[in-house]
Amino acid sequence: MRAASKGRVVVSQRCGGNGSCTMCKVFISPDSCVSQPKEVERRMLGDDNLASGMRLACQTLVQGTVKVEVPESPLKAYIRAQLRSQKQGE
């Protein structure tokens, strides 16, 4: 979360960084240098999601070069789709 903040990348969260809200899900490239998943991440995300590169930004420490994808929020994606369909209907 600190690295994202320093890079002016917005990552949503509301639990104060304790890993309980899972709003800060990001996808980490396999060749990135980050900390190993903590128990809270294993419990909240599960092994399949962790294997796909999903991590909680608030629990992941950057330890070198990192490539991260921050997914669009579901609400923002829904609004974007609605606006697109309205525009196509004009």
PALUM-934072 format. One record per residue (C-alpha): residue in one letter; residue number from 1; x, y, z. Coordinates in Angstrom, 1 decimal, m for minus. Layout:
BEGIN
<rest = a nr = NUM u = X v = Y w = Z>
...
END
This chain:
BEGIN
<rest = m nr = 1 u = 0.0 v = 0.0 w = 0.0>
<rest = r nr = 2 u = 2.9 v = 2.4 w = 0.8>
<rest = a nr = 3 u = 4.5 v = 1.7 w = m2.6>
<rest = a nr = 4 u = 1.2 v = 2.3 w = m4.4>
<rest = s nr = 5 u = 0.7 v = 5.5 w = m2.5>
<rest = k nr = 6 u = 4.2 v = 6.7 w = m3.3>
<rest = g nr = 7 u = 3.5 v = 6.0 w = m7.0>
<rest = r nr = 8 u = 0.2 v = 7.8 w = m6.7>
<rest = v nr = 9 u = m1.7 v = 4.6 w = m7.6>
<rest = v nr = 10 u = m5.1 v = 4.4 w = m5.9>
<rest = v nr = 11 u = m5.8 v = 1.0 w = m4.2>
<rest = s nr = 12 u = m9.1 v = 0.9 w = m2.3>
<rest = q nr = 13 u = m9.2 v = m0.4 w = 1.2>
<rest = r nr = 14 u = m11.3 v = 0.2 w = 4.3>
<rest = c nr = 15 u = m9.8 v = m2.1 w = 7.0>
<rest = g nr = 16 u = m6.8 v = 0.1 w = 7.7>
<rest = g nr = 17 u = m4.4 v = m2.5 w = 6.3>
<rest = n nr = 18 u = m5.1 v = m5.5 w = 8.5>
<rest = g nr = 19 u = m6.2 v = m7.7 w = 5.6>
<rest = s nr = 20 u = m9.8 v = m8.2 w = 6.6>
<rest = c nr = 21 u = m11.8 v = m6.3 w = 3.9>
<rest = t nr = 22 u = m10.0 v = m7.8 w = 0.8>
<rest = m nr = 23 u = m10.7 v = m4.6 w = m1.1>
<rest = c nr = 24 u = m7.0 v = m4.1 w = m2.0>
<rest = k nr = 25 u = m6.7 v = m7.1 w = m4.2>
<rest = v nr = 26 u = m4.0 v = m6.7 w = m6.9>
<rest = f nr = 27 u = m2.3 v = m9.1 w = m9.3>
<rest = i nr = 28 u = 1.4 v = m9.5 w = m9.0>
<rest = s nr = 29 u = 3.5 v = m10.6 w = m11.9>
<rest = p nr = 30 u = 5.3 v = m14.0 w = m11.2>
<rest = d nr = 31 u = 8.8 v = m12.4 w = m11.7>
<rest = s nr = 32 u = 8.1 v = m9.7 w = m9.1>
<rest = c nr = 33 u = 10.1 v = m9.4 w = m5.9>
<rest = v nr = 34 u = 7.6 v = m9.4 w = m3.1>
<rest = s nr = 35 u = 7.2 v = m11.0 w = 0.4>
<rest = q nr = 36 u = 5.6 v = m14.4 w = 0.7>
<rest = p nr = 37 u = 1.9 v = m14.5 w = 1.5>
<rest = k nr = 38 u = 1.0 v = m14.2 w = 5.2>
<rest = e nr = 39 u = m1.5 v = m16.4 w = 6.9>
<rest = v nr = 40 u = m4.2 v = m13.7 w = 6.7>
<rest = e nr = 41 u = m3.8 v = m13.7 w = 2.9>
<rest = r nr = 42 u = m4.0 v = m17.5 w = 2.7>
<rest = r nr = 43 u = m7.2 v = m17.4 w = 4.7>
<rest = m nr = 44 u = m8.8 v = m14.5 w = 2.9>
<rest = l nr = 45 u = m7.8 v = m15.3 w = m0.7>
<rest = g nr = 46 u = m7.2 v = m19.1 w = m0.8>
<rest = d nr = 47 u = m4.4 v = m21.0 w = m2.5>
<rest = d nr = 48 u = m6.0 v = m20.9 w = m6.0>
<rest = n nr = 49 u = m6.1 v = m17.1 w = m6.0>
<rest = l nr = 50 u = m2.6 v = m16.8 w = m4.6>
<rest = a nr = 51 u = m1.3 v = m19.2 w = m7.3>
<rest = s nr = 52 u = m2.9 v = m16.9 w = m10.0>
<rest = g nr = 53 u = m0.9 v = m13.9 w = m8.6>
<rest = m nr = 54 u = m3.7 v = m12.3 w = m6.5>
<rest = r nr = 55 u = m2.4 v = m10.6 w = m3.4>
<rest = l nr = 56 u = m3.6 v = m8.1 w = m0.8>
<rest = a nr = 57 u = m1.7 v = m4.9 w = m1.3>
<rest = c nr = 58 u = m1.9 v = m4.2 w = 2.4>
<rest = q nr = 59 u = m0.1 v = m7.4 w = 3.3>
<rest = t nr = 60 u = 2.5 v = m7.6 w = 0.4>
<rest = l nr = 61 u = 5.9 v = m6.0 w = 0.9>
<rest = v nr = 62 u = 7.8 v = m4.8 w = m2.1>
<rest = q nr = 63 u = 11.4 v = m6.3 w = m2.0>
<rest = g nr = 64 u = 12.6 v = m5.3 w = m5.5>
<rest = t nr = 65 u = 11.2 v = m4.8 w = m9.0>
<rest = v nr = 66 u = 7.5 v = m5.3 w = m9.1>
<rest = k nr = 67 u = 4.9 v = m5.4 w = m11.8>
<rest = v nr = 68 u = 1.3 v = m5.0 w = m10.4>
<rest = e nr = 69 u = m2.1 v = m4.9 w = m12.0>
<rest = v nr = 70 u = m4.8 v = m3.1 w = m10.0>
<rest = p nr = 71 u = m8.2 v = m4.4 w = m11.1>
<rest = e nr = 72 u = m10.9 v = m1.9 w = m11.8>
<rest = s nr = 73 u = m13.5 v = m1.8 w = m9.0>
<rest = p nr = 74 u = m16.7 v = m3.7 w = m9.8>
<rest = l nr = 75 u = m18.9 v = m0.6 w = m9.4>
<rest = k nr = 76 u = m16.7 v = 1.4 w = m11.7>
<rest = a nr = 77 u = m16.8 v = m1.4 w = m14.3>
<rest = y nr = 78 u = m20.6 v = m1.6 w = m14.1>
<rest = i nr = 79 u = m21.0 v = 2.2 w = m14.6>
<rest = r nr = 80 u = m18.6 v = 2.1 w = m17.5>
<rest = a nr = 81 u = m20.6 v = m0.7 w = m19.1>
<rest = q nr = 82 u = m23.8 v = 1.1 w = m18.6>
<rest = l nr = 83 u = m22.5 v = 4.3 w = m20.1>
<rest = r nr = 84 u = m21.1 v = 2.3 w = m23.1>
<rest = s nr = 85 u = m24.5 v = 0.6 w = m23.7>
<rest = q nr = 86 u = m26.3 v = 4.0 w = m23.5>
<rest = k nr = 87 u = m23.9 v = 5.5 w = m26.0>
<rest = q nr = 88 u = m24.3 v = 2.6 w = m28.4>
<rest = g nr = 89 u = m28.1 v = 2.9 w = m28.1>
<rest = e nr = 90 u = m28.1 v = 6.6 w = m29.3>
END
